[in-house]
């Protein structure tokens, strides 16, 4: 989503060190940059797309607020879209995984297991989505 507040001039440097900042959040098991931020293709009015997977033992609201606080403070902007992968829809998760750049990885086995299952669900969903769009709108 494009907002009205420009990103800080040093946003690329801040993005490169975002993993370091998120490493201080023990409830974040792994995190990704995705979209334009993953490729450092940002414009002044872009936002920064971040996805996090929270430890299941953490209260989801508290974990999300903590992660948002760390990300926005480190980046020096509120122009952030943070997705919590634990509860994200299949379509969004699949699209995130296709362009992801891993920035935190406290539990590689859990991350690989999550990615494998999420991508299989996404590809199954896409087959259904294409059939539905073709049947309903003649596209897909």
Buried (B, 14 or more C-beta within 10 A) or exposed (E): EEEEEEBBEEBEEBBEEBBEBBBEBEBBBBBBBBBBBBEEEBEEEBBBBBBBBBBEEBEEEEBBEBBBEBBBEBBEBEBBBBBBBBEBEBEBBBBBBEBBBBBBBBBEEBBEEBBEEBBEBBEEBBEEBEEEEEEEEEEE
